[in-house]
């Protein structure tokens, strides 16, 4: 039994897909969500730089908010920094790549799986490594989707322009005849309708959000770090960018739990 909050972070709004799953599965847990909107996007940045950001944010969550566990709710940051964070911090660190691969492998029938993500995530090879370490016998087709995140961050999730971009960027996974597409970027579930239109209704779209929340639940149960209470948890949202915009768009994406946003400055 541990009353400390769970910390989670993303470069911006995308991790709210994971926050939604966490709030639904672990309603009694307190959460601190940090969106690094002042420095987003992470996807096009060198992985070394993203690693530095992830370390700085994790330290802030552990030292300033005294969190008991950190969810790296960003594929790019998970690809860049998970091993380092696990080595440097004493609290459990959960990423989104392994849970996503588990969910995709469970869903596929023809063993052909597509993964889409940012340039940083796809070029890191993290998904190939995760498939290999889980000894999953699937053919993986990976495709970077630069530009998708920017549409989500503008709140433009089903416009004609994003549809045209999706047709171009998803062509490799369509051609690979995948029956399962893993949304390897926490922003992409917000584009699910557009992506599903392009992929066709026979292709199952899988996100890592629910599986990640189940991994957190398992760790809390195994370690005794869970908060056993009937009371609803307190959810705090912190942004390094424009807090008012975070509240407006974040509230639309996550729902009523996001009613207040605190600002944070790195200086
Ligand atoms: N949330 C990031 C991810 O899951 C994408 C957004 C970004 O490029 O910063 O990879």
Boltz pocket constraint, residues with backbone or C-beta under 6 A from the ligand:
constraints:
  - pocket:
      binder: B
      contacts: [[A, 10], [A, 11], [A, 12], [A, 14], [A, 15], [A, 40], [A, 41], [A, 42], [A, 43], [A, 44], [A, 73], [A, 74], [A, 75], [A, 76], [A, 77], [A, 117], [A, 118], [A, 121], [A, 149], [A, 184], [A, 185], [A, 186], [A, 187]]
      max_distance: 6.0
